[in-house]
Amino acid sequence: MFLDIFHILLNTMVGNIQWIGANILFEVPWSQNYFWGLTLISIVVWAAECVAPWRKEQGVFRQDFGLDAFYMYFNFFIISIAINGFYDVIGYLFYNIDITMQSMSLINIDDWPLVIQLLIFFVLLDFFQWITHRAIHRFDFLWRFHQVHHSIKEMGFAGHLRYHWMENIIYKPLKTIGIMIIGGFEPEQAFIVHFFTITIGHINHSNLKISYGPLKYLFNNPVMHLYHHAHALPKKHRYGVNFGLTLSIWDYLFGTAYVPEDGGLIKLGYPGDENMPKSFHRQFVHGFGRK
């Protein structure tokens, strides 16, 4: 068994490195090329920030711009080399005790129309991510990792993927449960969902004033998400507000929505954020050990 686990880790690591290389060298179709897709989305949203900034006093190269840009590629690609191997091992162990994705499924959407498959896939994953995000704010041992993300002092697109590497591990279990509900099935065109959520996440963290009108009750937006990063929280929501990643509907349904105004000039962060290390290597180990 230990030899099998070693081979799984090795094969996953090599496979991920080859996949990243293939993305960079344009050996992956544009529609599924996450490296250049992420880069293109970032450039477009950044250009929009430069042309029509919400907070006009904020610089084009805002505070921690370089650090956040590094986090984007580190979290999206580099850390996946280690994390994916870990979950492949978990899957192998479950398989050996006759637990598979299919055995835990509640519905089977394999034969459903593609649009319905994508919609169910998207809504389920977003809901379980909302649950995870709320838990990260509620429990102190998880919140200490999430502080890296909330130490952002000026909002910009690159802040979307500035988060502690442990969050990759924290989010994965509940996302996996969501996929298990539909039999471990990921639609063939799931990259459409992934690119859509990346785009919305970039926009939500951007220096753009967008609220989508009546659709604000369905989709998260920069105005709403700015208050998720507010330094001062309302007394009845001391663990946070506006937890939605792509959809805002969960916050409106469960009473955690909070948008008192849309001026955009509020202090960001959290009490004690002055103690957050400024360098990547120190943020890398932040959250472990004593407070």
C-alpha positions in Angstrom: 0.0 0.0 0.0 2.8 2.5 0.9 4.4 1.8 -2.5 1.0 2.5 -4.2 0.7 5.8 -2.2 4.2 6.9 -3.2 3.4 6.2 -6.9 0.2 8.2 -6.7 2.0 11.2 -5.2 4.8 10.9 -7.7 2.5 10.5 -10.7 0.2 13.4 -9.6 3.2 15.7 -9.1 4.7 14.9 -12.4 1.3 15.1 -14.1 0.6 18.5 -12.6 4.0 19.9 -13.6 3.5 18.6 -17.1 0.0 20.2 -17.2 1.3 23.6 -16.0 4.1 23.4 -18.6 1.6 22.5 -21.4 -0.6 25.5 -20.3 2.3 27.9 -20.5 3.6 26.6 -23.9 0.1 26.8 -25.4 -0.2 23.0 -25.7 -3.6 23.1 -24.1 -6.6 24.5 -26.1 -7.4 28.1 -25.3 -10.8 27.2 -24.0 -9.1 25.1 -21.2 -5.9 26.9 -20.8 -6.0 28.1 -17.1 -2.6 29.8 -17.1 -3.3 32.1 -20.0 -7.0 32.3 -19.2 -6.2 33.6 -15.7 -3.6 36.0 -17.2 -6.0 37.4 -19.8 -8.9 37.8 -17.3 -6.4 39.6 -15.0 -5.3 42.0 -17.7 -8.8 42.8 -18.8 -10.1 43.6 -15.2 -6.9 45.5 -14.4 -7.4 47.6 -17.6 -10.9 48.4 -16.5 -9.6 49.5 -13.1 -7.2 51.8 -14.8 -9.8 53.3 -17.1 -12.7 53.7 -14.6 -11.5 53.3 -11.0 -14.0 53.5 -8.2 -11.6 54.9 -5.7 -9.8 57.4 -7.8 -7.1 58.2 -5.2 -5.9 54.5 -5.4 -2.9 53.9 -7.5 -2.7 51.7 -10.6 -0.1 49.7 -8.7 -1.9 49.7 -5.4 -0.5 48.5 -2.1 0.9 45.0 -2.2 0.1 44.7 -5.9 3.2 42.6 -6.7 2.7 40.3 -3.7 -0.9 39.7 -4.7 0.0 39.0 -8.3 2.5 36.4 -7.1 -0.2 34.8 -4.9 -2.5 34.4 -7.9 -0.1 32.1 -9.7 1.3 30.4 -6.6 -2.2 29.4 -5.3 -3.7 28.6 -8.6 -0.8 26.4 -9.9 2.2 25.8 -7.7 0.3 24.7 -4.6 -1.9 22.4 -6.7 1.2 20.2 -7.3 1.2 19.2 -3.6 -2.6 19.4 -2.8 -3.8 17.3 -5.7 -1.5 14.5 -4.7 -2.9 14.5 -1.2 -6.5 14.2 -2.4 -5.6 11.5 -4.9 -4.3 9.5 -1.9 -7.5 10.1 0.0 -9.5 8.9 -3.0 -7.3 5.8 -3.2 -7.8 5.0 0.5 -11.6 5.4 0.2 -11.7 3.2 -2.9 -10.0 0.4 -0.9 -12.9 0.4 1.5 -15.4 0.4 -1.3 -16.4 4.1 -0.9 -16.5 5.9 -4.3 -18.0 9.1 -5.6 -20.8 7.1 -7.2 -21.7 5.2 -4.1 -22.4 8.5 -2.3 -24.4 10.2 -5.0 -27.9 11.5 -4.5 -28.7 12.4 -8.1 -27.2 11.3 -11.5 -27.0 14.1 -14.0 -24.9 12.3 -16.7 -27.7 12.3 -19.2 -29.1 15.7 -18.5 -28.8 18.6 -21.0 -25.3 20.2 -20.7 -26.7 23.6 -19.7 -28.5 22.0 -16.7 -25.4 20.0 -15.8 -23.3 23.1 -15.7 -25.9 25.0 -13.7 -26.3 22.3 -11.0 -22.5 21.9 -10.8 -22.0 25.7 -10.4 -24.8 26.2 -7.8 -23.8 23.2 -5.7 -20.1 24.1 -5.6 -20.9 27.8 -4.8 -23.2 26.8 -2.0 -20.7 24.5 -0.3 -18.0 27.2 -0.8 -20.3 29.7 1.0 -20.7 27.2 3.9 -16.9 26.8 4.1 -16.3 30.5 3.9 -18.7 31.2 6.7 -17.0 28.5 8.8 -13.6 30.0 8.2 -14.8 33.3 9.7 -16.6 31.5 12.6 -13.8 29.3 14.0 -10.7 30.9 15.3 -8.2 28.1 14.2 -9.5 28.5 10.6 -9.8 32.3 10.7 -6.0 32.7 11.5 -5.2 31.3 8.0 -7.9 33.5 6.4 -6.4 36.6 8.0 -3.8 36.6 5.1 -6.6 37.4 2.7 -8.2 39.9 5.0 -5.0 41.8 5.5 -5.6 43.5 2.1 -5.7 47.2 2.7 -6.6 48.3 -0.8 -8.9 46.3 -3.0 -7.8 45.2 -6.5 -8.3 42.3 -8.8 -5.2 40.4 -7.7 -6.4 40.3 -4.1 -8.9 37.6 -5.3 -6.3 34.9 -5.1 -4.3 36.3 -2.2 -4.9 33.6 0.5 -3.1 31.2 2.7 -2.2 27.9 1.0 -4.0 26.1 3.8 -7.3 27.4 2.4 -6.8 25.0 -0.6 -7.0 22.2 1.9 -9.9 23.7 3.9 -12.1 24.3 1.0 -11.6 21.0 -0.8 -13.6 18.6 1.5 -16.9 20.4 1.2 -16.4 21.0 -2.5 -15.8 17.3 -2.8 -19.1 16.6 -1.0 -20.9 18.8 -3.5 -19.4 16.8 -6.4 -20.3 13.5 -4.6 -23.9 14.5 -4.5 -23.9 14.4 -8.3 -22.0 11.1 -8.4 -18.5 12.6 -8.6 -19.5 13.9 -12.0 -17.9 17.1 -13.5 -19.5 18.2 -16.7 -17.2 18.0 -19.8 -17.5 21.8 -20.3 -16.9 22.6 -16.6 -14.1 25.0 -17.6 -16.9 27.4 -18.5 -17.9 27.5 -14.8 -14.4 27.8 -13.6 -13.5 30.7 -15.9 -16.8 32.4 -15.0 -16.1 32.2 -11.3 -12.5 33.4 -11.7 -13.9 36.4 -13.6 -16.5 37.2 -11.0 -14.0 36.8 -8.2 -11.6 39.2 -9.9 -14.3 41.8 -10.4 -15.5 41.4 -6.8 -12.1 42.4 -5.5 -11.5 45.0 -8.1 -11.5 48.8 -7.9 -14.7 49.0 -10.0 -18.1 50.2 -8.9 -20.5 47.5 -10.2 -23.6 46.3 -8.4 -25.6 44.7 -11.3 -28.9 46.4 -10.4 -31.6 43.9 -9.4 -29.2 41.1 -10.1 -27.2 42.1 -7.0 -29.6 39.8 -5.1 -28.2 36.9 -7.2 -24.6 37.7 -8.0 -21.9 39.0 -5.6 -20.3 42.3 -6.7 -17.5 44.8 -5.8 -19.8 47.0 -3.7 -21.1 44.1 -1.6 -17.8 42.4 -1.3 -16.0 45.5 -0.2 -18.1 45.3 3.1 -16.9 41.7 3.5 -13.4 43.2 3.9 -14.5 46.0 6.1 -12.4 46.6 9.3 -15.5 47.6 11.3 -18.3 45.0 11.3 -21.9 45.5 12.6 -22.5 44.2 16.1 -25.0 41.5 15.1 -22.5 40.1 12.5 -19.3 40.1 14.5 -18.0 37.1 12.5 -18.5 38.7 9.1 -20.9 39.5 6.4 -21.4 38.9 2.6 -19.7 35.4 2.5 -20.8 34.7 -1.1 -18.1 33.9 -3.6 -19.9 34.1 -6.9 -23.6 34.1 -5.8 -24.9 36.6 -3.3 -28.3 34.9 -2.9 -27.0 32.7 0.0 -26.3 35.8 2.1 -29.8 37.3 1.4 -31.4 33.9 2.2 -29.5 33.3 5.4 -29.4 36.9 6.7 -25.7 37.7 6.3 -26.1 40.3 3.6 -24.9 43.8 4.6 -24.5 46.8 2.3 -25.2 50.1 4.2 -23.9 52.4 1.4 -21.8 52.4 -1.7 -19.3 55.2 -1.3 -16.4 52.8 -1.3 -14.2 54.8 1.2 -14.1 52.5 4.2 -11.2 51.1 6.2 -10.3 47.5 5.2 -8.7 44.7 7.3 -9.5 43.4 10.8 -8.5 44.4 14.3 -4.9 43.4 14.9 -4.0 43.3 11.2 -0.9 45.4 11.9 0.7 42.2 13.2 0.3 40.4 9.8 3.8 39.8 8.3 4.5 41.7 5.1 6.6 39.1 3.4 5.3 36.0 1.6 7.6 33.5 3.4 6.3 34.7 6.8 2.7 34.7 5.6 3.3 31.2 4.4 3.6 30.0 8.0 1.1 32.4 9.5 -1.7 30.7 11.4 0.3 27.8 12.8 1.3 27.6 16.5 0.3 30.2 19.1 -1.7 33.2 18.2 
